Every structure is written in structure tokens, then in C-alpha cells.
Amino acid sequence: MGLTLLASTCLLIVTLSYSVRCWLSPFGDCRRCHGMGHKLTTDRKGKPKRGKDCRRCHATGKRIRIGRWLHNRATRTYRAGTR
């Protein structure tokens, strides 16, 4: 009984904290380019240079968080259904 209450409380806290994080900061760093907007490559001498723009984030370095994406989708569906 007590273990179930503890587990559900922890799950509720994690869910609420992720919701607040999505509300305050809806964008996170791109996973492919690590927020740089491009990949770093090396030339023949071994010096780092800027590579091609990241195709996943379109060179912005940001991506929308999953929780915010779900919120936007639900809001859009609700608005379309109440018109």
C-alpha cells in the first residue's frame, strides 16, 4: 500500500516537473548536432572546420520537446473541433 503511494507520487512529481520544463523552455538542443546547427569536420591537416548544415534542425540548433509537441497537437485538434 505504501509502496504504491510512493511510486505514484514520484511519477506525479516527474510528470509535473517535465510539464513545467516544456512550458518554460519549449525548445531543446538538437540531438544530432548538439545545438551547433552544423557538424564539425576536419580537413586533411586535422584542423577542425565547419561542416554542412544540420538537416534535422535546419541549422537552427534547436528542436521542439516531445511534451510541447504533444501539447501543441492537442491544442490544435481541440481548436479545430470546436469551430
PDB file with SEQRES, HELIX, SHEET and CRYST1 records, atoms N, CA, C and O in Angstrom:
SEQRES   1 A   83  MET GLY LEU THR LEU LEU ALA SER THR CYS LEU LEU ILE          
SEQRES   2 A   83  VAL THR LEU SER TYR SER VAL ARG CYS TRP LEU SER PRO          
SEQRES   3 A   83  PHE GLY ASP CYS ARG ARG CYS HIS GLY MET GLY HIS LYS          
SEQRES   4 A   83  LEU THR THR ASP ARG LYS GLY LYS PRO LYS ARG GLY LYS          
SEQRES   5 A   83  ASP CYS ARG ARG CYS HIS ALA THR GLY LYS ARG ILE ARG          
SEQRES   6 A   83  ILE GLY ARG TRP LEU HIS ASN ARG ALA THR ARG THR TYR          
SEQRES   7 A   83  ARG ALA GLY THR ARG                                          
HELIX    1 AA1 GLY A    2  LEU A   24  1                                  23    
HELIX    2 AA2 ILE A   66  GLY A   81  1                                  16    
SHEET    1 AA1 2 PHE A  27  ASP A  29  0                                        
SHEET    2 AA1 2 LYS A  62  ILE A  64 -1                                        
SHEET    1 AA2 2 HIS A  38  THR A  42  0                                        
SHEET    2 AA2 2 PRO A  48  ASP A  53 -1                                        
CRYST1    1.000    1.000    1.000  90.00  90.00  90.00 P 1           1          
ATOM      1  N   MET A   1       0.829  -1.182   0.000  1.00  0.00           N  
ATOM      2  CA  MET A   1       0.000   0.000   0.000  1.00  0.00           C  
ATOM      3  C   MET A   1       0.874   1.245   0.000  1.00  0.00           C  
ATOM      4  O   MET A   1       0.651   2.141  -0.814  1.00  0.00           O  
ATOM      5  N   GLY A   2       1.854   1.330   0.882  1.00  0.00           N  
ATOM      6  CA  GLY A   2       2.720   2.488   0.984  1.00  0.00           C  
ATOM      7  C   GLY A   2       3.651   2.622  -0.211  1.00  0.00           C  
ATOM      8  O   GLY A   2       3.968   3.735  -0.630  1.00  0.00           O  
ATOM      9  N   LEU A   3       4.098   1.476  -0.770  1.00  0.00           N  
ATOM     10  CA  LEU A   3       4.990   1.494  -1.922  1.00  0.00           C  
ATOM     11  C   LEU A   3       4.264   2.003  -3.161  1.00  0.00           C  
ATOM     12  O   LEU A   3       4.851   2.720  -3.971  1.00  0.00           O  
ATOM     13  N   THR A   4       3.006   1.644  -3.314  1.00  0.00           N  
ATOM     14  CA  THR A   4       2.212   2.112  -4.440  1.00  0.00           C  
ATOM     15  C   THR A   4       1.993   3.619  -4.365  1.00  0.00           C  
ATOM     16  O   THR A   4       2.065   4.316  -5.377  1.00  0.00           O  
ATOM     17  N   LEU A   5       1.729   4.112  -3.169  1.00  0.00           N  
ATOM     18  CA  LEU A   5       1.545   5.543  -2.976  1.00  0.00           C  
ATOM     19  C   LEU A   5       2.831   6.301  -3.273  1.00  0.00           C  
ATOM     20  O   LEU A   5       2.796   7.364  -3.895  1.00  0.00           O  
ATOM     21  N   LEU A   6       3.955   5.767  -2.838  1.00  0.00           N  
ATOM     22  CA  LEU A   6       5.248   6.394  -3.098  1.00  0.00           C  
ATOM     23  C   LEU A   6       5.550   6.425  -4.593  1.00  0.00           C  
ATOM     24  O   LEU A   6       6.001   7.446  -5.111  1.00  0.00           O  
ATOM     25  N   ALA A   7       5.309   5.326  -5.284  1.00  0.00           N  
ATOM     26  CA  ALA A   7       5.575   5.249  -6.720  1.00  0.00           C  
ATOM     27  C   ALA A   7       4.685   6.218  -7.496  1.00  0.00           C  
ATOM     28  O   ALA A   7       5.154   6.891  -8.414  1.00  0.00           O  
ATOM     29  N   SER A   8       3.414   6.292  -7.136  1.00  0.00           N  
ATOM     30  CA  SER A   8       2.504   7.197  -7.850  1.00  0.00           C  
ATOM     31  C   SER A   8       2.844   8.657  -7.557  1.00  0.00           C  
ATOM     32  O   SER A   8       2.690   9.512  -8.429  1.00  0.00           O  
ATOM     33  N   THR A   9       3.301   8.951  -6.349  1.00  0.00           N  
ATOM     34  CA  THR A   9       3.711  10.315  -6.010  1.00  0.00           C  
ATOM     35  C   THR A   9       4.954  10.714  -6.792  1.00  0.00           C  
ATOM     36  O   THR A   9       5.036  11.831  -7.304  1.00  0.00           O  
ATOM     37  N   CYS A  10       5.914   9.815  -6.886  1.00  0.00           N  
ATOM     38  CA  CYS A  10       7.132  10.100  -7.664  1.00  0.00           C  
ATOM     39  C   CYS A  10       6.801  10.304  -9.138  1.00  0.00           C  
ATOM     40  O   CYS A  10       7.349  11.203  -9.777  1.00  0.00           O  
ATOM     41  N   LEU A  11       5.914   9.482  -9.681  1.00  0.00           N  
ATOM     42  CA  LEU A  11       5.507   9.614 -11.071  1.00  0.00           C  
ATOM     43  C   LEU A  11       4.797  10.945 -11.305  1.00  0.00           C  
ATOM     44  O   LEU A  11       5.007  11.583 -12.336  1.00  0.00           O  
ATOM     45  N   LEU A  12       3.973  11.361 -10.376  1.00  0.00           N  
ATOM     46  CA  LEU A  12       3.271  12.638 -10.483  1.00  0.00           C  
ATOM     47  C   LEU A  12       4.252  13.807 -10.438  1.00  0.00           C  
ATOM     48  O   LEU A  12       4.100  14.765 -11.195  1.00  0.00           O  
ATOM     49  N   ILE A  13       5.245  13.742  -9.572  1.00  0.00           N  
ATOM     50  CA  ILE A  13       6.241  14.802  -9.467  1.00  0.00           C  
ATOM     51  C   ILE A  13       7.070  14.911 -10.746  1.00  0.00           C  
ATOM     52  O   ILE A  13       7.332  16.012 -11.230  1.00  0.00           O  
ATOM     53  N   VAL A  14       7.478  13.773 -11.286  1.00  0.00           N  
ATOM     54  CA  VAL A  14       8.258  13.775 -12.527  1.00  0.00           C  
ATOM     55  C   VAL A  14       7.437  14.332 -13.681  1.00  0.00           C  
ATOM     56  O   VAL A  14       7.949  15.112 -14.484  1.00  0.00           O  
ATOM     57  N   THR A  15       6.174  13.942 -13.774  1.00  0.00           N  
ATOM     58  CA  THR A  15       5.308  14.421 -14.845  1.00  0.00           C  
ATOM     59  C   THR A  15       5.083  15.921 -14.748  1.00  0.00           C  
ATOM     60  O   THR A  15       5.149  16.627 -15.755  1.00  0.00           O  
ATOM     61  N   LEU A  16       4.820  16.411 -13.549  1.00  0.00           N  
ATOM     62  CA  LEU A  16       4.594  17.847 -13.371  1.00  0.00           C  
ATOM     63  C   LEU A  16       5.857  18.658 -13.637  1.00  0.00           C  
ATOM     64  O   LEU A  16       5.784  19.746 -14.210  1.00  0.00           O  
ATOM     65  N   SER A  17       7.002  18.144 -13.231  1.00  0.00           N  
ATOM     66  CA  SER A  17       8.241  18.890 -13.466  1.00  0.00           C  
ATOM     67  C   SER A  17       8.572  18.934 -14.962  1.00  0.00           C  
ATOM     68  O   SER A  17       9.066  19.952 -15.447  1.00  0.00           O  
ATOM     69  N   TYR A  18       8.310  17.858 -15.697  1.00  0.00           N  
ATOM     70  CA  TYR A  18       8.539  17.869 -17.142  1.00  0.00           C  
ATOM     71  C   TYR A  18       7.557  18.805 -17.830  1.00  0.00           C  
ATOM     72  O   TYR A  18       7.920  19.471 -18.799  1.00  0.00           O  
ATOM     73  N   SER A  19       6.327  18.866 -17.350  1.00  0.00           N  
ATOM     74  CA  SER A  19       5.345  19.781 -17.923  1.00  0.00           C  
ATOM     75  C   SER A  19       5.768  21.232 -17.721  1.00  0.00           C  
ATOM     76  O   SER A  19       5.634  22.050 -18.632  1.00  0.00           O  
ATOM     77  N   VAL A  20       6.272  21.551 -16.550  1.00  0.00           N  
ATOM     78  CA  VAL A  20       6.751  22.911 -16.284  1.00  0.00           C  
ATOM     79  C   VAL A  20       7.960  23.222 -17.161  1.00  0.00           C  
ATOM     80  O   VAL A  20       8.084  24.336 -17.669  1.00  0.00           O  
ATOM     81  N   ARG A  21       8.841  22.262 -17.340  1.00  0.00           N  
ATOM     82  CA  ARG A  21      10.014  22.477 -18.186  1.00  0.00           C  
ATOM     83  C   ARG A  21       9.609  22.721 -19.641  1.00  0.00           C  
ATOM     84  O   ARG A  21      10.187  23.580 -20.307  1.00  0.00           O  
ATOM     85  N   CYS A  22       8.626  21.976 -20.138  1.00  0.00           N  
ATOM     86  CA  CYS A  22       8.141  22.182 -21.504  1.00  0.00           C  
ATOM     87  C   CYS A  22       7.450  23.535 -21.640  1.00  0.00           C  
ATOM     88  O   CYS A  22       7.497  24.150 -22.705  1.00  0.00           O  
ATOM     89  N   TRP A  23       6.811  23.999 -20.574  1.00  0.00           N  
ATOM     90  CA  TRP A  23       6.127  25.278 -20.617  1.00  0.00           C  
ATOM     91  C   TRP A  23       7.135  26.436 -20.600  1.00  0.00           C  
ATOM     92  O   TRP A  23       6.976  27.406 -21.340  1.00  0.00           O  
ATOM     93  N   LEU A  24       8.168  26.335 -19.760  1.00  0.00           N  
ATOM     94  CA  LEU A  24       9.142  27.406 -19.652  1.00  0.00           C  
ATOM     95  C   LEU A  24      10.158  27.403 -20.788  1.00  0.00           C  
ATOM     96  O   LEU A  24      10.567  28.465 -21.257  1.00  0.00           O  
ATOM     97  N   SER A  25      10.563  26.225 -21.230  1.00  0.00           N  
ATOM     98  CA  SER A  25      11.568  26.112 -22.278  1.00  0.00           C  
ATOM     99  C   SER A  25      11.098  25.077 -23.299  1.00  0.00           C  
ATOM    100  O   SER A  25      11.475  23.910 -23.204  1.00  0.00           O  
ATOM    101  N   PRO A  26      10.277  25.485 -24.278  1.00  0.00           N  
ATOM    102  CA  PRO A  26       9.712  24.516 -25.211  1.00  0.00           C  
ATOM    103  C   PRO A  26      10.719  23.936 -26.201  1.00  0.00           C  
ATOM    104  O   PRO A  26      10.440  22.914 -26.828  1.00  0.00           O  
ATOM    105  N   PHE A  27      11.880  24.566 -26.354  1.00  0.00           N  
ATOM    106  CA  PHE A  27      12.875  24.083 -27.299  1.00  0.00           C  
ATOM    107  C   PHE A  27      14.111  23.581 -26.581  1.00  0.00           C  
ATOM    108  O   PHE A  27      14.557  24.176 -25.600  1.00  0.00           O  
ATOM    109  N   GLY A  28      14.661  22.487 -27.073  1.00  0.00           N  
ATOM    110  CA  GLY A  28      15.897  21.928 -26.547  1.00  0.00           C  
ATOM    111  C   GLY A  28      16.937  21.865 -27.650  1.00  0.00           C  
ATOM    112  O   GLY A  28      16.639  22.169 -28.805  1.00  0.00           O  
ATOM    113  N   ASP A  29      18.146  21.476 -27.304  1.00  0.00           N  
ATOM    114  CA  ASP A  29      19.206  21.353 -28.300  1.00  0.00           C  
ATOM    115  C   ASP A  29      18.931  20.176 -29.225  1.00  0.00           C  
ATOM    116  O   ASP A  29      18.389  19.150 -28.813  1.00  0.00           O  
ATOM    117  N   CYS A  30      19.312  20.348 -30.468  1.00  0.00           N  
ATOM    118  CA  CYS A  30      19.180  19.274 -31.457  1.00  0.00           C  
ATOM    119  C   CYS A  30      20.073  18.113 -31.041  1.00  0.00           C  
ATOM    120  O   CYS A  30      21.209  18.320 -30.614  1.00  0.00           O  
ATOM    121  N   ARG A  31      19.567  16.909 -31.165  1.00  0.00           N  
ATOM    122  CA  ARG A  31      20.337  15.741 -30.735  1.00  0.00           C  
ATOM    123  C   ARG A  31      21.436  15.375 -31.717  1.00  0.00           C  
ATOM    124  O   ARG A  31      22.456  14.809 -31.323  1.00  0.00           O  
ATOM    125  N   ARG A  32      21.246  15.686 -32.972  1.00  0.00           N  
ATOM    126  CA  ARG A  32      22.232  15.300 -33.971  1.00  0.00           C  
ATOM    127  C   ARG A  32      23.452  16.225 -33.964  1.00  0.00           C  
ATOM    128  O   ARG A  32      24.590  15.757 -33.995  1.00  0.00           O  
ATOM    129  N   CYS A  33      23.209  17.539 -33.923  1.00  0.00           N  
ATOM    130  CA  CYS A  33      24.338  18.475 -33.995  1.00  0.00           C  
ATOM    131  C   CYS A  33      24.678  19.071 -32.629  1.00  0.00           C  
ATOM    132  O   CYS A  33      25.565  19.920 -32.538  1.00  0.00           O  
ATOM    133  N   HIS A  34      23.997  18.647 -31.569  1.00  0.00           N  
ATOM    134  CA  HIS A  34      24.239  19.100 -30.197  1.00  0.00           C  
ATOM    135  C   HIS A  34      24.085  20.610 -30.042  1.00  0.00           C  
ATOM    136  O   HIS A  34      24.814  21.237 -29.274  1.00  0.00           O  
ATOM    137  N   GLY A  35      23.127  21.195 -30.780  1.00  0.00           N  
ATOM    138  CA  GLY A  35      22.835  22.610 -30.660  1.00  0.00           C  
ATOM    139  C   GLY A  35      23.752  23.527 -31.446  1.00  0.00           C  
ATOM    140  O   GLY A  35      23.652  24.747 -31.317  1.00  0.00           O  
ATOM    141  N   MET A  36      24.640  22.977 -32.255  1.00  0.00           N  
ATOM    142  CA  MET A  36      25.572  23.802 -33.023  1.00  0.00           C  
ATOM    143  C   MET A  36      24.957  24.304 -34.329  1.00  0.00           C  
ATOM    144  O   MET A  36      25.323  25.381 -34.800  1.00  0.00           O  
ATOM    145  N   GLY A  37      24.043  23.556 -34.918  1.00  0.00           N  
ATOM    146  CA  GLY A  37      23.465  23.928 -36.202  1.00  0.00           C  
ATOM    147  C   GLY A  37      24.216  23.339 -37.374  1.00  0.00           C  
ATOM    148  O   GLY A  37      23.748  23.389 -38.512  1.00  0.00           O  
ATOM    149  N   HIS A  38      25.369  22.787 -37.098  1.00  0.00           N  
ATOM    150  CA  HIS A  38      26.177  22.152 -38.136  1.00  0.00           C  
ATOM    151  C   HIS A  38      27.093  21.121 -37.478  1.00  0.00           C  
ATOM    152  O   HIS A  38      27.303  21.133 -36.266  1.00  0.00           O  
ATOM    153  N   LYS A  39      27.622  20.244 -38.299  1.00  0.00           N  
ATOM    154  CA  LYS A  39      28.569  19.259 -37.786  1.00  0.00           C  
ATOM    155  C   LYS A  39      29.986  19.776 -37.982  1.00  0.00           C  
ATOM    156  O   LYS A  39      30.284  20.449 -38.968  1.00  0.00           O  
ATOM    157  N   LEU A  40      30.846  19.456 -37.039  1.00  0.00           N  
ATOM    158  CA  LEU A  40      32.248  19.813 -37.190  1.00  0.00           C  
ATOM    159  C   LEU A  40      32.965  18.677 -37.902  1.00  0.00           C  
ATOM    160  O   LEU A  40      32.800  17.504 -37.566  1.00  0.00           O  
ATOM    161  N   THR A  41      33.758  19.050 -38.884  1.00  0.00           N  
ATOM    162  CA  THR A  41      34.557  18.064 -39.603  1.00  0.00           C  
ATOM    163  C   THR A  41      36.019  18.496 -39.523  1.00  0.00           C  
ATOM    164  O   THR A  41      36.316  19.581 -39.021  1.00  0.00           O  
ATOM    165  N   THR A  42      36.899  17.691 -39.994  1.00  0.00           N  
ATOM    166  CA  THR A  42      38.322  18.041 -40.001  1.00  0.00           C  
ATOM    167  C   THR A  42      38.826  18.048 -41.443  1.00  0.00           C  
ATOM    168  O   THR A  42      38.356  17.283 -42.286  1.00  0.00           O  
ATOM    169  N   ASP A  43      39.780  18.918 -41.703  1.00  0.00           N  
ATOM    170  CA  ASP A  43      40.373  18.935 -43.030  1.00  0.00           C  
ATOM    171  C   ASP A  43      41.515  17.914 -43.082  1.00  0.00           C  
ATOM    172  O   ASP A  43      41.679  17.120 -42.156  1.00  0.00           O  
ATOM    173  N   ARG A  44      42.275  17.934 -44.123  1.00  0.00           N  
ATOM    174  CA  ARG A  44      43.333  16.932 -44.301  1.00  0.00           C  
ATOM    175  C   ARG A  44      44.458  17.072 -43.279  1.00  0.00           C  
ATOM    176  O   ARG A  44      45.134  16.096 -42.956  1.00  0.00           O  
ATOM    177  N   LYS A  45      44.652  18.275 -42.777  1.00  0.00           N  
ATOM    178  CA  LYS A  45      45.712  18.509 -41.794  1.00  0.00           C  
ATOM    179  C   LYS A  45      45.248  18.213 -40.371  1.00  0.00           C  
ATOM    180  O   LYS A  45      46.055  18.242 -39.441  1.00  0.00           O  
ATOM    181  N   GLY A  46      43.952  17.926 -40.188  1.00  0.00           N  
ATOM    182  CA  GLY A  46      43.439  17.611 -38.873  1.00  0.00           C  
ATOM    183  C   GLY A  46      42.830  18.794 -38.139  1.00  0.00           C  
ATOM    184  O   GLY A  46      42.411  18.663 -36.990  1.00  0.00           O  
ATOM    185  N   LYS A  47      42.778  19.949 -38.795  1.00  0.00           N  
ATOM    186  CA  LYS A  47      42.182  21.126 -38.174  1.00  0.00           C  
ATOM    187  C   LYS A  47      40.655  21.028 -38.243  1.00  0.00           C  
ATOM    188  O   LYS A  47      40.109  20.634 -39.274  1.00  0.00           O  
ATOM    189  N   PRO A  48      39.965  21.381 -37.161  1.00  0.00           N  
ATOM    190  CA  PRO A  48      38.504  21.359 -37.223  1.00  0.00           C  
ATOM    191  C   PRO A  48      37.979  22.511 -38.071  1.00  0.00           C  
ATOM    192  O   PRO A  48      38.497  23.627 -38.025  1.00  0.00           O  
ATOM    193  N   LYS A  49      36.955  22.217 -38.833  1.00  0.00           N  
ATOM    194  CA  LYS A  49      36.303  23.238 -39.634  1.00  0.00           C  
ATOM    195  C   LYS A  49      34.803  22.984 -39.627  1.00  0.00           C  
ATOM    196  O   LYS A  49      34.335  21.904 -39.265  1.00  0.00           O  
ATOM    197  N   ARG A  50      34.075  23.992 -40.030  1.00  0.00           N  
ATOM    198  CA  ARG A  50      32.625  23.867 -40.043  1.00  0.00           C  
ATOM    199  C   ARG A  50      32.199  22.982 -41.198  1.00  0.00           C  
ATOM    200  O   ARG A  50      32.664  23.142 -42.327  1.00  0.00           O  
ATOM    201  N   GLY A  51      31.311  22.050 -40.902  1.00  0.00           N  
ATOM    202  CA  GLY A  51      30.811  21.150 -41.922  1.00  0.00           C  
ATOM    203  C   GLY A  51      29.496  21.629 -42.496  1.00  0.00           C  
ATOM    204  O   GLY A  51      29.203  22.825 -42.493  1.00  0.00           O  
ATOM    205  N   LYS A  52      28.715  20.703 -42.984  1.00  0.00           N  
ATOM    206  CA  LYS A  52      27.423  21.024 -43.592  1.00  0.00           C  
ATOM    207  C   LYS A  52      26.404  21.373 -42.512  1.00  0.00           C  
ATOM    208  O   LYS A  52      26.529  20.968 -41.357  1.00  0.00           O  
ATOM    209  N   ASP A  53      25.398  22.132 -42.919  1.00  0.00           N  
ATOM    210  CA  ASP A  53      24.306  22.462 -42.009  1.00  0.00           C  
ATOM    211  C   ASP A  53      23.546  21.201 -41.629  1.00  0.00           C  
ATOM    212  O   ASP A  53      23.426  20.269 -42.424  1.00  0.00           O  
ATOM    213  N   CYS A  54      23.035  21.187 -40.402  1.00  0.00           N  
ATOM    214  CA  CYS A  54      22.288  20.037 -39.910  1.00  0.00           C  
ATOM    215  C   CYS A  54      20.940  19.965 -40.624  1.00  0.00           C  
ATOM    216  O   CYS A  54      20.199  20.947 -40.667  1.00  0.00           O  
ATOM    217  N   ARG A  55      20.631  18.808 -41.179  1.00  0.00           N  
ATOM    218  CA  ARG A  55      19.363  18.643 -41.890  1.00  0.00           C  
ATOM    219  C   ARG A  55      18.209  18.415 -40.942  1.00  0.00           C  
ATOM    220  O   ARG A  55      17.059  18.670 -41.297  1.00  0.00           O  
ATOM    221  N   ARG A  56      18.491  17.944 -39.749  1.00  0.00           N  
ATOM    222  CA  ARG A  56      17.422  17.629 -38.809  1.00  0.00           C  
ATOM    223  C   ARG A  56      16.783  18.893 -38.220  1.00  0.00           C  
ATOM    224  O   ARG A  56      15.561  18.970 -38.094  1.00  0.00           O  
ATOM    225  N   CYS A  57      17.604  19.876 -37.864  1.00  0.00           N  
ATOM    226  CA  CYS A  57      17.081  21.106 -37.244  1.00  0.00           C  
ATOM    227  C   CYS A  57      17.112  22.285 -38.205  1.00  0.00           C  
ATOM    228  O   CYS A  57      16.766  23.401 -37.818  1.00  0.00           O  
ATOM    229  N   HIS A  58      17.516  22.062 -39.442  1.00  0.00           N  
ATOM    230  CA  HIS A  58      17.605  23.113 -40.455  1.00  0.00           C  
ATOM    231  C   HIS A  58      18.532  24.238 -40.006  1.00  0.00           C  
ATOM    232  O   HIS A  58      18.237  25.415 -40.215  1.00  0.00           O  
ATOM    233  N   ALA A  59      19.638  23.876 -39.399  1.00  0.00           N  
ATOM    234  CA  ALA A  59      20.721  24.770 -38.982  1.00  0.00           C  
ATOM    235  C   ALA A  59      20.319  25.749 -37.885  1.00  0.00           C  
ATOM    236  O   ALA A  59      20.988  26.768 -37.710  1.00  0.00           O  
ATOM    237  N   THR A  60      19.253  25.477 -37.144  1.00  0.00           N  
ATOM    238  CA  THR A  60      18.882  26.345 -36.033  1.00  0.00           C  
ATOM    239  C   THR A  60      19.529  25.884 -34.740  1.00  0.00           C  
ATOM    240  O   THR A  60      19.771  26.697 -33.847  1.00  0.00           O  
ATOM    241  N   GLY A  61      19.812  24.601 -34.624  1.00  0.00           N  
ATOM    242  CA  GLY A  61      20.393  24.054 -33.410  1.00  0.00           C  
ATOM    243  C   GLY A  61      19.358  23.719 -32.358  1.00  0.00           C  
ATOM    244  O   GLY A  61      19.711  23.259 -31.273  1.00  0.00           O  
ATOM    245  N   LYS A  62      18.092  23.939 -32.653  1.00  0.00           N  
ATOM    246  CA  LYS A  62      17.024  23.704 -31.683  1.00  0.00           C  
ATOM    247  C   LYS A  62      16.011  22.710 -32.225  1.00  0.00           C  
ATOM    248  O   LYS A  62      15.859  22.541 -33.435  1.00  0.00           O  
ATOM    249  N   ARG A  63      15.323  22.060 -31.299  1.00  0.00           N  
ATOM    250  CA  ARG A  63      14.235  21.150 -31.645  1.00  0.00           C  
ATOM    251  C   ARG A  63      13.124  21.364 -30.631  1.00  0.00           C  
ATOM    252  O   ARG A  63      13.381  21.837 -29.524  1.00  0.00           O  
ATOM    253  N   ILE A  64      11.910  21.028 -30.988  1.00  0.00           N  
ATOM    254  CA  ILE A  64      10.801  21.174 -30.053  1.00  0.00           C  
ATOM    255  C   ILE A  64      10.742  19.929 -29.174  1.00  0.00           C  
ATOM    256  O   ILE A  64      10.910  18.811 -29.660  1.00  0.00           O  
ATOM    257  N   ARG A  65      10.503  20.126 -27.887  1.00  0.00           N  
ATOM    258  CA  ARG A  65      10.435  18.998 -26.960  1.00  0.00           C  
ATOM    259  C   ARG A  65       9.187  18.158 -27.237  1.00  0.00           C  
ATOM    260  O   ARG A  65       8.193  18.667 -27.754  1.00  0.00           O  
ATOM    261  N   ILE A  66       9.242  16.890 -26.897  1.00  0.00           N  
ATOM    262  CA  ILE A  66       8.134  15.969 -27.166  1.00  0.00           C  
ATOM    263  C   ILE A  66       6.876  16.395 -26.427  1.00  0.00           C  
ATOM    264  O   ILE A  66       5.784  16.359 -26.993  1.00  0.00           O  
ATOM    265  N   GLY A  67       7.016  16.794 -25.176  1.00  0.00           N  
ATOM    266  CA  GLY A  67       5.855  17.223 -24.398  1.00  0.00           C  
ATOM    267  C   GLY A  67       5.192  18.456 -24.989  1.00  0.00           C  
ATOM    268  O   GLY A  67       3.965  18.550 -25.014  1.00  0.00           O  
ATOM    269  N   ARG A  68       5.996  19.403 -25.465  1.00  0.00           N  
ATOM    270  CA  ARG A  68       5.444  20.604 -26.080  1.00  0.00           C  
ATOM    271  C   ARG A  68       4.795  20.269 -27.416  1.00  0.00           C  
ATOM    272  O   ARG A  68       3.763  20.843 -27.763  1.00  0.00           O  
ATOM    273  N   TRP A  69       5.387  19.350 -28.165  1.00  0.00           N  
ATOM    274  CA  TRP A  69       4.811  18.923 -29.438  1.00  0.00           C  
ATOM    275  C   TRP A  69       3.441  18.300 -29.202  1.00  0.00           C  
ATOM    276  O   TRP A  69       2.496  18.579 -29.941  1.00  0.00           O  
ATOM    277  N   LEU A  70       3.327  17.450 -28.169  1.00  0.00           N  
ATOM    278  CA  LEU A  70       2.042  16.831 -27.847  1.00  0.00           C  
ATOM    279  C   LEU A  70       1.016  17.875 -27.412  1.00  0.00           C  
ATOM    280  O   LEU A  70      -0.153  17.793 -27.788  1.00  0.00           O  
ATOM    281  N   HIS A  71       1.452  18.853 -26.622  1.00  0.00           N  
ATOM    282  CA  HIS A  71       0.551  19.921 -26.194  1.00  0.00           C  
ATOM    283  C   HIS A  71       0.052  20.728 -27.397  1.00  0.00           C  
ATOM    284  O   HIS A  71      -1.138  21.026 -27.496  1.00  0.00           O  
ATOM    285  N   ASN A  72       0.956  21.078 -28.300  1.00  0.00           N  
ATOM    286  CA  ASN A  72       0.562  21.824 -29.496  1.00  0.00           C  
ATOM    287  C   ASN A  72      -0.412  21.029 -30.352  1.00  0.00           C  
ATOM    288  O   ASN A  72      -1.378  21.584 -30.876  1.00  0.00           O  
ATOM    289  N   ARG A  73      -0.163  19.742 -30.495  1.00  0.00           N  
ATOM    290  CA  ARG A  73      -1.044  18.895 -31.299  1.00  0.00           C  
ATOM    291  C   ARG A  73      -2.430  18.792 -30.674  1.00  0.00           C  
ATOM    292  O   ARG A  73      -3.435  18.874 -31.381  1.00  0.00           O  
ATOM    293  N   ALA A  74      -2.494  18.611 -29.351  1.00  0.00           N  
ATOM    294  CA  ALA A  74      -3.781  18.515 -28.662  1.00  0.00           C  
ATOM    295  C   ALA A  74      -4.547  19.837 -28.745  1.00  0.00           C  
ATOM    296  O   ALA A  74      -5.759  19.837 -28.957  1.00  0.00           O  
ATOM    297  N   THR A  75      -3.850  20.956 -28.580  1.00  0.00           N  
ATOM    298  CA  THR A  75      -4.489  22.264 -28.669  1.00  0.00           C  
ATOM    299  C   THR A  75      -5.025  22.515 -30.068  1.00  0.00           C  
ATOM    300  O   THR A  75      -6.135  23.024 -30.224  1.00  0.00           O  
ATOM    301  N   ARG A  76      -4.255  22.167 -31.079  1.00  0.00           N  
ATOM    302  CA  ARG A  76      -4.687  22.342 -32.469  1.00  0.00           C  
ATOM    303  C   ARG A  76      -5.905  21.483 -32.778  1.00  0.00           C  
ATOM    304  O   ARG A  76      -6.823  21.933 -33.463  1.00  0.00           O  
ATOM    305  N   THR A  77      -5.920  20.251 -32.280  1.00  0.00           N  
ATOM    306  CA  THR A  77      -7.059  19.358 -32.506  1.00  0.00           C  
ATOM    307  C   THR A  77      -8.300  19.873 -31.787  1.00  0.00           C  
ATOM    308  O   THR A  77      -9.402  19.821 -32.335  1.00  0.00           O  
ATOM    309  N   TYR A  78      -8.131  20.365 -30.577  1.00  0.00           N  
ATOM    310  CA  TYR A  78      -9.265  20.893 -29.809  1.00  0.00           C  
ATOM    311  C   TYR A  78      -9.858  22.126 -30.495  1.00  0.00           C  
ATOM    312  O   TYR A  78     -11.078  22.257 -30.596  1.00  0.00           O  
ATOM    313  N   ARG A  79      -9.001  23.022 -30.960  1.00  0.00           N  
ATOM    314  CA  ARG A  79      -9.483  24.214 -31.637  1.00  0.00           C  
ATOM    315  C   ARG A  79     -10.179  23.890 -32.949  1.00  0.00           C  
ATOM    316  O   ARG A  79     -11.170  24.531 -33.300  1.00  0.00           O  
ATOM    317  N   ALA A  80      -9.675  22.912 -33.668  1.00  0.00           N  
ATOM    318  CA  ALA A  80     -10.304  22.521 -34.931  1.00  0.00           C  
ATOM    319  C   ALA A  80     -11.658  21.860 -34.688  1.00  0.00           C  
ATOM    320  O   ALA A  80     -12.556  21.958 -35.524  1.00  0.00           O  
ATOM    321  N   GLY A  81     -11.807  21.186 -33.545  1.00  0.00           N  
ATOM    322  CA  GLY A  81     -13.069  20.508 -33.264  1.00  0.00           C  
ATOM    323  C   GLY A  81     -14.137  21.410 -32.695  1.00  0.00           C  
ATOM    324  O   GLY A  81     -15.313  21.048 -32.713  1.00  0.00           O  
ATOM    325  N   THR A  82     -13.763  22.591 -32.183  1.00  0.00           N  
ATOM    326  CA  THR A  82     -14.758  23.481 -31.580  1.00  0.00           C  
ATOM    327  C   THR A  82     -15.155  24.623 -32.511  1.00  0.00           C  
ATOM    328  O   THR A  82     -15.886  25.521 -32.092  1.00  0.00           O  
ATOM    329  N   ARG A  83     -14.708  24.615 -33.728  1.00  0.00           N  
ATOM    330  CA  ARG A  83     -15.078  25.690 -34.661  1.00  0.00           C  
ATOM    331  C   ARG A  83     -16.388  25.421 -35.317  1.00  0.00           C  
ATOM    332  O   ARG A  83     -16.848  26.223 -36.130  1.00  0.00           O  
TER     333      ARG A  83                                                      
END                                                                             
